[in-house]
């Protein structure tokens, strides 16, 4: 298994909207098909922050200053990861 790509929730939402435009519903709704076609499955993760100062102002307002929600794209095929990064690099850089 290759190294995962880490995205913020907002970056994932933008990328997911683009994937919805490029592929039929069956690809982005069924995890097994997403793994076969795109080479990855998304995984939600909560990353604990070291201090209160690391939290964004929006998270502090919501009371989520102890952790940050992130999305990991777990790839299973190096070739598909390379093609995915080439195709969607503008969405991966934030």
C-alpha positions, 0 to 999 in steps of 0.5 A: 500500500502506498502513502496516503494523501492528507486533505482538509475537509474543505479541500476534500469537499472541493475535490469530491465535487470535481470527482462527482462531475468526472465519474458516474454515481456508482464510482463515488458512492460505492467504496469498492468501485472507488478503489477499483476505478480511482485506486483509493478510498477516503478515510475520516480522521481527527487529528489532535492539536498540540495547543490551543494556538494551533486551532483555526479561528473557525474551530475555536468558535465552534469549540473544536479547538482540541482536534482538527478533522482531516481526510486521508485518501488511502491508495492501493495502487501506485500507478493509479495514485500517480494518474490521480495526482497528475489529474487532480494536482490543483485540488491537492495543493490547497 
